[in-house]
Amino acid sequence: MKNFYILLPFWASSLLMGSTSIESTGVMVTMTTPDKKQVHYVVERNIPAVCKKIPINNEMLWTGNFANPKVPEACKSTYVHTKGKLQPMHLDADLETYGELEVLVFLKEMQRNKDLLLIDSRKASWYKYMTIPGAINMPFVYFKYHDDYEFHFEYALKFLGVTKDSDGEYDFEQAKTLLLFCNGPWCSQSPSMISALLEIGYPAEKLKWYRGGMQDWLGAGMTSTRK
């Protein structure tokens, strides 16, 4: 686990800065659906061919609340932005904040490293409706309100590789490295879960945060589980 944390900036930079970007080559992900089926996804940035012909200028990109009327519908993406409260860029000095490319690199490494987990911290109904391929669901309420969800909380920690020593204290030696997200940069669910994990002693260097969440993911044209 320490090797991953130390080496990530080096091998990640080669993927992020290569002539063929990871956003266009994509990452093959296999995930298990709630009904126990195996589904395969190529997680990538989906840009319809017609969109690549749009000139990049102020009028075309920033007309009113939506794109210029000349822009094809397939090239537009707008989402509700009037909810929640904007989150800071950094939640902890030792905790990394990720963007879309870093999420893709994490997904790619996750396919061969089972000590990495992408966590959708929203409630189950949100996860089932749509999520990032490869994510598993661990609702933030299990952690934020762990006294009310004692069974779910302890089961989740065991799944994350957290054990207890002879004194009943949590042992994070084998704890997995987690990348957490929720609905958007205004969503407090993943920050709440991260805060709860830090409070019980989960190492900050084993926690990563995708601040943009589903809003930025979809806004950038990235693959989701919803067809």
Secondary structure, 3 states (H helix, E strand, C coil): CHHHHHHHHHHHHHHHHCCCCHHHHCEEEEEECCCCCEEEEEECECCCHHHHHCCCCHHHHCCCCCCCCCCCHHHCCCCCCCCCCCCCCCCCCCCEEECHHHHHHHHHHHCCCCCEEEEECCCHHHHHHCCCCCCEECCCHHHHCCCCCHHHHHHHHHHCCCEECCCCCEECCCCCEEEEECCCCCCCHHHHHHHHHHHCCCCHHHEEEECCHHHHHHHCCECCCCC
